[in-house]
Amino acid sequence: MKQSKIKVDELAKEIMDGLQEYADLATEDMKKAVKKSGNAAKKDIAENAPKRTGRYGKSWNVKTTLETSTAMTVMVHSKTQYQLAHLLEFGHALRQGGRTRAFPHIEPAEQRAAEMLEREVEAALK
């Protein structure tokens, strides 16, 4: 931080410049944390997905849906096997009656990614 003598009239401008510099650094750290937690969620889902052939677990991807100068949103989704995601997560009715067993693998990964994002952001802002 630069130390110099400033006039009282310029104090507000100097304070705003310092706050803007901090906001820029914090934004970059938060974007990195969002990318990291999105990739962790993808990996977690792929590892815990039901495995018959392995195609469903490999179909997961992370996509940046929104990125502005101050915000970033990522989406973790199944590129090719998206029809199965809800059916496997919650189970589904069978044609001959009854239901299939649910394989909860998306919601736990989402919760772990949210906790990871919170930790990463807190660590970056300290």
PyMOL commands that set and color helices and strands:
alter all, ss='L'
color gray80, all
select helices_A, chain A and resi 8-48+55-58+82-90+106-125
alter helices_A, ss='H'
color red, helices_A
select strands_A, chain A and resi 60-67+72-78
alter strands_A, ss='S'
color yellow, strands_A
deselect
rebuild
show_as cartoon
